[in-house]
Amino acid sequence: MVAPAQRSPRARRKAQTKQTDDGLPVHSFRTLLADLATLTKNQVRSLAAGAVTVEMLATPTPVQQRAFDLLQVSPRL
């Protein structure tokens, strides 16, 4: 017979505080995808520069940036 698995103190702390060790909120895969989906691409038009339109990504939130860092990718247009 095998004994049931025991949570580590770190896992218990994460479950209790709902935060990672670096202070970010804990996400499920689904909620992380929902959070990542809020990163927007914006079109900025400058009339002063001859009506030039430029696409820009919004600055990622700390959670979004951490996810990109862990995946070793950068957000792009």
Z-matrix of the N, CA and C atoms (Angstrom, degrees):
N
C 1 1.443
C 2 1.536 1 109.01
N 3 1.313 2 116.14 1 142.56
C 4 1.452 3 122.27 2 -178.55
C 5 1.529 4 109.14 3 -106.55
N 6 1.319 5 114.51 4 135.40
C 7 1.468 6 119.58 5 179.10
C 8 1.529 7 109.12 6 -71.14
N 9 1.343 8 117.21 7 146.66
C 10 1.466 9 119.58 8 177.64
C 11 1.531 10 110.72 9 -62.06
N 12 1.300 11 115.44 10 149.13
C 13 1.468 12 120.82 11 178.64
C 14 1.519 13 110.01 12 -64.73
N 15 1.312 14 115.80 13 145.15
C 16 1.461 15 121.90 14 178.58
C 17 1.529 16 108.45 15 -113.12
N 18 1.326 17 115.90 16 137.00
C 19 1.460 18 120.28 17 176.33
C 20 1.521 19 109.92 18 -70.79
N 21 1.309 20 115.19 19 142.37
C 22 1.462 21 120.30 20 175.56
C 23 1.527 22 108.76 21 -73.81
N 24 1.338 23 117.04 22 159.71
C 25 1.465 24 119.11 23 176.34
C 26 1.533 25 111.41 24 -56.97
N 27 1.319 26 117.16 25 -37.67
C 28 1.468 27 121.03 26 179.10
C 29 1.533 28 110.82 27 -63.13
N 30 1.333 29 117.13 28 -43.95
C 31 1.467 30 120.68 29 179.15
C 32 1.527 31 110.91 30 -66.04
N 33 1.326 32 117.43 31 -39.50
C 34 1.471 33 120.24 32 177.56
C 35 1.527 34 110.78 33 -63.32
N 36 1.350 35 116.75 34 -41.63
C 37 1.471 36 120.71 35 179.12
C 38 1.528 37 110.57 36 -64.01
N 39 1.329 38 117.06 37 -41.58
C 40 1.467 39 120.84 38 179.37
C 41 1.525 40 110.46 39 -63.47
N 42 1.323 41 117.40 40 -42.64
C 43 1.465 42 121.16 41 179.53
C 44 1.528 43 111.25 42 -66.56
N 45 1.315 44 116.19 43 -36.25
C 46 1.459 45 120.48 44 -177.84
C 47 1.527 46 112.15 45 -74.31
N 48 1.338 47 117.25 46 -43.01
C 49 1.466 48 120.86 47 -175.76
C 50 1.526 49 112.62 48 -88.84
N 51 1.333 50 117.57 49 -17.63
C 52 1.476 51 123.11 50 -175.93
C 53 1.529 52 110.88 51 60.73
N 54 1.357 53 115.39 52 29.12
C 55 1.462 54 121.34 53 178.00
C 56 1.526 55 109.72 54 -135.30
N 57 1.340 56 114.92 55 151.01
C 58 1.457 57 120.43 56 174.67
C 59 1.532 58 108.63 57 -78.07
N 60 1.326 59 116.05 58 173.79
C 61 1.466 60 119.89 59 179.75
C 62 1.523 61 112.18 60 -61.21
N 63 1.338 62 117.50 61 -27.17
C 64 1.466 63 119.86 62 179.57
C 65 1.525 64 112.57 63 -94.01
N 66 1.343 65 117.55 64 13.80
C 67 1.461 66 121.54 65 172.19
C 68 1.514 67 116.14 66 86.81
N 69 1.333 68 117.95 67 5.73
C 70 1.466 69 120.67 68 179.12
C 71 1.527 70 109.61 69 -86.92
N 72 1.331 71 117.87 70 152.99
C 73 1.461 72 119.81 71 179.71
C 74 1.533 73 111.31 72 -67.40
N 75 1.312 74 115.25 73 144.69
C 76 1.463 75 121.39 74 177.33
C 77 1.525 76 108.50 75 -75.92
N 78 1.338 77 116.72 76 137.88
C 79 1.457 78 122.18 77 179.45
C 80 1.517 79 110.48 78 -125.25
N 81 1.310 80 116.17 79 150.41
C 82 1.455 81 120.64 80 163.37
C 83 1.526 82 105.98 81 -85.14
N 84 1.318 83 117.35 82 171.05
C 85 1.459 84 119.77 83 178.68
C 86 1.527 85 109.94 84 -58.78
N 87 1.315 86 116.35 85 -43.10
C 88 1.470 87 121.19 86 -178.46
C 89 1.528 88 112.04 87 -63.18
N 90 1.342 89 116.99 88 -45.73
C 91 1.460 90 119.01 89 -178.89
C 92 1.527 91 111.73 90 -71.51
N 93 1.346 92 116.90 91 -30.20
C 94 1.467 93 119.36 92 175.49
C 95 1.525 94 110.06 93 -66.08
N 96 1.327 95 117.35 94 -43.00
C 97 1.470 96 119.85 95 177.17
C 98 1.526 97 110.95 96 -61.59
N 99 1.325 98 116.47 97 -40.11
C 100 1.467 99 119.89 98 178.22
C 101 1.527 100 110.45 99 -63.81
N 102 1.318 101 117.24 100 -39.44
C 103 1.461 102 121.05 101 178.01
C 104 1.530 103 110.21 102 -66.36
N 105 1.325 104 117.70 103 -44.39
C 106 1.464 105 120.95 104 179.16
C 107 1.527 106 111.62 105 -63.47
N 108 1.327 107 116.85 106 -30.38
C 109 1.464 108 121.13 107 -178.57
C 110 1.526 109 112.63 108 -68.91
N 111 1.321 110 117.69 109 -12.23
C 112 1.463 111 119.93 110 -179.80
C 113 1.525 112 112.71 111 -85.99
N 114 1.334 113 117.79 112 -6.03
C 115 1.458 114 120.24 113 176.18
C 116 1.525 115 107.89 114 -69.95
N 117 1.309 116 116.42 115 122.10
C 118 1.464 117 120.03 116 -171.89
C 119 1.518 118 112.71 117 -105.89
N 120 1.328 119 114.45 118 152.17
C 121 1.460 120 122.15 119 170.38
C 122 1.524 121 105.60 120 -107.49
N 123 1.313 122 116.19 121 125.34
C 124 1.464 123 121.20 122 -175.79
C 125 1.522 124 110.48 123 -114.56
N 126 1.309 125 115.52 124 144.76
C 127 1.461 126 121.22 125 172.42
C 128 1.521 127 107.44 126 -101.97
N 129 1.324 128 114.74 127 123.38
C 130 1.453 129 120.82 128 -178.94
C 131 1.521 130 107.55 129 -114.49
N 132 1.324 131 115.31 130 127.21
C 133 1.471 132 120.23 131 -179.60
C 134 1.522 133 108.73 132 -116.99
N 135 1.321 134 114.60 133 129.42
C 136 1.456 135 120.81 134 178.58
C 137 1.524 136 108.67 135 -109.38
N 138 1.303 137 115.77 136 112.38
C 139 1.462 138 119.57 137 176.98
C 140 1.524 139 110.42 138 -71.06
N 141 1.317 140 116.68 139 -29.53
C 142 1.459 141 120.39 140 179.99
C 143 1.530 142 111.17 141 -67.95
N 144 1.322 143 117.76 142 -24.57
C 145 1.474 144 121.28 143 -178.20
C 146 1.523 145 110.72 144 -99.73
N 147 1.313 146 117.47 145 26.45
C 148 1.463 147 120.56 146 178.26
C 149 1.515 148 113.35 147 79.67
N 150 1.313 149 117.44 148 34.79
C 151 1.469 150 123.89 149 177.88
C 152 1.526 151 111.98 150 61.04
N 153 1.315 152 116.43 151 40.01
C 154 1.463 153 121.83 152 176.65
C 155 1.531 154 108.57 153 -79.25
N 156 1.331 155 116.28 154 133.67
C 157 1.463 156 121.76 155 177.18
C 158 1.523 157 108.96 156 -108.34
N 159 1.319 158 115.43 157 131.42
C 160 1.462 159 121.95 158 -179.76
C 161 1.518 160 107.83 159 -125.53
N 162 1.345 161 117.01 160 137.23
C 163 1.461 162 120.87 161 174.44
C 164 1.521 163 108.95 162 -94.17
N 165 1.334 164 115.15 163 135.46
C 166 1.459 165 121.43 164 -179.17
C 167 1.522 166 109.33 165 -135.12
N 168 1.326 167 116.23 166 144.55
C 169 1.455 168 120.35 167 170.76
C 170 1.515 169 108.82 168 -89.97
N 171 1.318 170 116.19 169 142.07
C 172 1.459 171 120.10 170 173.84
C 173 1.530 172 108.25 171 -65.64
N 174 1.305 173 116.60 172 158.40
C 175 1.459 174 120.94 173 177.22
C 176 1.524 175 109.00 174 -69.98
N 177 1.338 176 117.68 175 126.84
C 178 1.467 177 119.26 176 179.89
C 179 1.528 178 111.29 177 -62.93
N 180 1.323 179 116.06 178 147.89
C 181 1.463 180 121.08 179 173.43
C 182 1.534 181 107.40 180 -70.20
N 183 1.326 182 118.07 181 166.34
C 184 1.466 183 119.19 182 177.22
C 185 1.533 184 112.95 183 -56.79
N 186 1.326 185 118.48 184 -38.44
C 187 1.465 186 121.38 185 178.46
C 188 1.529 187 110.17 186 -65.35
N 189 1.320 188 116.75 187 -45.86
C 190 1.458 189 120.37 188 179.18
C 191 1.530 190 110.89 189 -62.13
N 192 1.329 191 116.98 190 -44.11
C 193 1.458 192 120.45 191 -179.17
C 194 1.521 193 110.93 192 -63.66
N 195 1.331 194 117.10 193 -39.84
C 196 1.473 195 120.98 194 178.87
C 197 1.524 196 110.18 195 -63.63
N 198 1.327 197 117.53 196 -41.01
C 199 1.468 198 120.91 197 178.10
C 200 1.527 199 110.14 198 -62.82
N 201 1.323 200 117.38 199 -44.75
C 202 1.466 201 120.66 200 178.01
C 203 1.526 202 110.97 201 -62.78
N 204 1.336 203 116.93 202 -40.75
C 205 1.461 204 120.49 203 178.68
C 206 1.532 205 111.11 204 -62.73
N 207 1.323 206 116.88 205 -44.87
C 208 1.460 207 120.24 206 179.38
C 209 1.519 208 112.40 207 -63.92
N 210 1.328 209 116.29 208 -34.59
C 211 1.463 210 121.04 209 178.10
C 212 1.540 211 112.34 210 -82.45
N 213 1.314 212 115.59 211 -7.28
C 214 1.474 213 122.87 212 -178.16
C 215 1.526 214 111.26 213 56.65
N 216 1.344 215 114.65 214 45.61
C 217 1.465 216 121.89 215 175.98
C 218 1.520 217 108.02 216 -131.04
N 219 1.318 218 115.49 217 161.86
C 220 1.454 219 118.81 218 174.42
C 221 1.525 220 107.59 219 -121.73
N 222 1.329 221 116.04 220 143.53
C 223 1.460 222 118.40 221 177.76
C 224 1.520 223 108.97 222 -64.46
N 225 1.316 224 116.84 223 141.68
C 226 1.468 225 120.14 224 179.15
C 227 1.510 226 110.15 225 -143.68
N 228 1.301 227 114.37 226 165.76
C 229 1.460 228 121.09 227 -177.41
C 230 1.493 229 112.14 228 -69.30
